[in-house]
Amino acid sequence: MERLKTFATNHPQIASWVVLAIGMVIILIWAARDVGFTAGQWLAMVITTILLAGASVWILGWGDEDEAEATDEAE
């Protein structure tokens, strides 16, 4: 457990990506369970969802970089 905390502290965006991707894939599977996708379609949907989670974390990280720059300039 301590290793997970250390990893999340050292790599917050990757940790956020993993957590968000897991949650989004669970929601995807639950929401589309009766659709009748083939195995290839499921794979494509899961990969796309994981990439979307990564893009979301990356975009949200832009605000963190702006705040860090503003803090550095104020000092």
Residue pairs with C-beta under 8 A, 6 or more apart in sequence:
7 14
7 15
8 15
13 57
13 58
13 61
16 57
16 60
17 53
17 54
17 57
20 53
20 56
20 57
21 49
21 50
21 53
21 54
24 49
24 50
24 52
24 53
25 46
25 49
25 50
28 45
28 46
28 49
32 45
37 45
